[in-house]
Amino acid sequence: GMQVDESAQISEVKVVATRIKVTRLTYADADTRLQELMPEVKTVCEAYRQKRRSNNAAEINLPEGSVRLVEGEVVIRPMDKLASRQMVTDAMLMAGEAVAGFCQQNSIPIPYATQPEPEKIQQPEKMSEMFAYRRQFKASRTSLQPEAHFGLGLEQYTRCTSPLRRYQDLTVHQQLRAFLMGETLLDETQLSEKLMSQDQRSGSIRRAERFSNQHWKLVYLQRNPQWQGQAVIVYKDERKAFIIIPELAMETKIRTRENFQLDDTISVRVTGVDLPEQTAYFQCL
């Protein structure tokens, strides 16, 4: 647990071993009941988000989607920008900052997530501005010393809320449990060796996930050769443009007419799919 004051400053962090009971609730269902279920948490998370914004946290709200195979059919669902989803994100970041501070105060070696500033700090609003700003970001990295994470607007942060799917989070949990139980902690050398091999695997896992999502989106288009939809122009050069197709949460290139401007919405249709090359081809209507 922790105390969070009106300015969203975290204090009195307490970490204990416990059991929890989980009740499953969809983001859509939770969105209609936020004020009923957890009004105080909602207020705290909103204040915390504002604090991060004041620290130049980057808000890149480009279209996202989930890809699932349901009874042999590819289902692509755009992720709605729900208040409940944002609240969970804020709560997870708050927990990461709190645990980072707790470990620092108690000399518990853990991996911290850090990210340096880009060359120019911006507050993008349009989709093309977000796309361009994202390209300026420097890669986040893992450090055994607490440093700022620019993109999140935090002075210190560790990933610790998903130990079932991220090894780094599990490592933080193992260190916390050892500390609470009075057991021997991994020192920085042991931790560094452990994380070095995992960082390489994590990169491969992320690439595999991206390739998998792209593959099934292409399979969807291959099975729907007459697909048509809307796209937004986010970058232009002399002959081609980058577009984002919100319905598919897909970014790709397309040949466009010169009179199109950034952030214009255009109608496109699929003209071909190349699965081995992980590419789909589109044409303006």
N, C-alpha and C positions, 0 to 999 in steps of 0.2 A: 504494500500500500504506500501511499504518499499524500502529502498535503500540497495543494495547488492554490495559490492566492489569486486575488482578483486580476493581477497583472500576468497570470499564468506562469509564475515562478514556482519551481518545484523544490520542496523541502521535506525533511523528516521521512526519507525513504526507508521502508522496512521490507525486507525480503524474508519470507518464511516458506517452508515446505508445507504444502497443503493439497487437498483434493478439491476438485470442482465438479459441479453437475452442469452439463451442457444441455440447453434447450435450443433445438434448431429453429431458425427463423430466417426467411428470405429477406434480402435487402429491401425488396419492394414492400413486404409486409411490415418490416420494421420502420420503413419510411413514414408510414401512415400513423405510427404509434410512438414516435420518438418523444413527443411531449408527455405522453401518458406513461411510458415505460421508464424513461431516464432523463427527466428535464434538467437535472443538475449536471449530469455528465455532458449533455448536449451543450450547455452553457460554457462549461469549462473547456470543452474541445474547441468551441468557436473562439474563445479568448486565446487559446494556445495557437490556433491557426493564425490569428491576427498577429501574435508575437513573432511567429516565424516569418510572416510577410514583412514585418518591420525590419527583419534581419535579411531582407532580400531573397527569401526563399523563392525558388523558381516554380512557377505554376504553368506547367506544360499540359494543357488539357486537349490533347489530340485524341481522335476517336480510337476506342479500344473495343475489342470484341472477344467473345469466347467461341471456341470451335469444338464441337462435340460430334461423335458418331453415334446416332441413335437408331437402333434396329437397321443398321446398314445405310442410313441416310445421313449426309453431312448437314449439320445444323449450325449456322453462324448467327450468334445473337449479339448485337451491339450492346455495350455496357452503358446503361443510362447513368448520368451524373446525379446520383441520388444523395440526399443529405445523410442518409444512414451509412452509405459507403464512405463518404468523406469523414464522418465521425469515427468510424472504425480505423481509418488511416491515421487520423490525428491521435487517437488513443494508443495505437501501436507505436507511433513515433514518440509519444510522451513516455511510454514504458521504456523504450530504447534509451532515451536521454536519462531517465531516472536510474536505470541499471548501470549505465556508463558512469554516472556520478557516484553511485554506491560502490562500484568496483574500484574506482580511483581512490575514494576515501579509505577503503579497506585493503588497499594494496593487493587486489586480486587481478592477476594477469588475464586479460581477455583481448580478443580482436576488436578493434574499433573500426567503424566504417567512416572514411573521410573523403572529401572531394575539394580540390582547390577551386578558386574563383576563375571564371572565364575572363578573357581580356577586357570585356565590356559588360557591365551589369545592366540588364534591361528588365522591363516589366511588360512583356508582350501581351497583346490582347487579341489580335487577329490570328487566324490559323497559320498564315504564311509567316508571321512574325515568330510564332511558337516553333514552327518547323526550322526556321533559320537559327533561332536562339539555341535550340537543342543541338544543332550541328557544331556550335561553338563550345559545348560542354567538354570539359576534360573528364577522363574516366575516373570513376570512384575507385578507391583502393582500400586495402586492409592494412592497418597499422597497429602495432602493439602499444603505441602512445596515443593518448587522446588528442585529436585535432579537429578542426571545424569541418563540417560537411556543408558546403555552400548550397547545394541544391535543396537541402532540407531546411536551411536557415538555422542550423543548430551548432553550438560550440563544441559539443561532444555527443557521440551517438554510437550505439552498438546494436546490431541486429540480434534480437533475442525472442521474438514473438512467434516464430514458426519452426520450433525444433523438430517437428515431424517431417519437414520437407527441405530444410536447409541445414547443412552440417555445421556451418559457423554458429548458427543459433543454438544447436545442440551442444557445441563446445562451451558456449557461455553458460548454459544450464548446468553442464557437468562441473564447471569451475565454481559456480554458485553453490551447488549441492555439496561439493567437497568442503567449501568454506563453512557452510552451516553445520555439517556433520563433524567438523574438526579433523578432516582428512587432509592428506598431502595434496597441495595444488600443483598443477603443471607450472613449471617456471617458464620464463619468456623463451628460452632456447628450445625447450620441449614443445611449447605452443607454436613457435615459429616453424619448426620442422613438421609438425602435424598439419598446419594450415597451408604450408607451401605446396604439398602434394595435392591437397584438396582444392586449392585455388585453380590449379590446372584442370582438375576434373570438373569444377563448377563452370568454367568457361566452356568446356565441351558440352555440358548438360544444357547450358543456356542456348548454345548454338543448335543443339539437337531439338530443343523446344521450339525455337524460331522456325527451323526447317520443317518440323512436323506441322506447325500451324499453317505455314505457307503451303505445304503439300496438300493438306485437306481443303484449303480454300481453292486451290487450283483444281482439285478433284471435283469440288462443288461446281466450279465454272465449266469444267469439262462435261459434267452431267447436265448442265443447263446452258447449252451453246447459244441460246437466244437471249441470254441475260442482258438487261439494260438497267442503268441506274444513274445516280447523280455523283459527281466528283467535284472537288475543290482544287483549284490551281494554287500550289504553295511555293513553286519555284519555277523560273523560266530561264532558258538560255536561247541561243539563236534559233535552234530547230526543234527542240523538245521542251517539255515541261514535266515537272514532278506533280503528280496529283495524289490526293487522298480520297479514297472512296469510303465514306463513313459506314455505309451498309455492310461492307465487307471488312472494315478496319484494315484496309490494304493501301500501301503506298507503292506507286509504280510510275513509270515514264510513259509519255504519250506524245505523238506529234500534234501540234496545235496550230491554229491560225494566229497570225501576228496580232490581231486586234483583241485577243484575250488579255485580261489583266490579272494580277495576283488577287487571290480570294474570290475570283469569279467562280460561280457554280455552273458547271457544264453537264450536258447529258452525254453519256458514253455507252458503248456496247462492247462486249467481248468479241474478239475476232479470232482468237486462237489461244491454245494453251500448250506449253512445252514443259512437261513434268520433269524430265531429266535436268533441264536448265532452271527449274523453279521459277518460271516466268509465265505471265499472262499478257496477252496483247489486246489493246483496246483502241477504239476509234471514236472520234467525236461524231455526234449525230447532228 
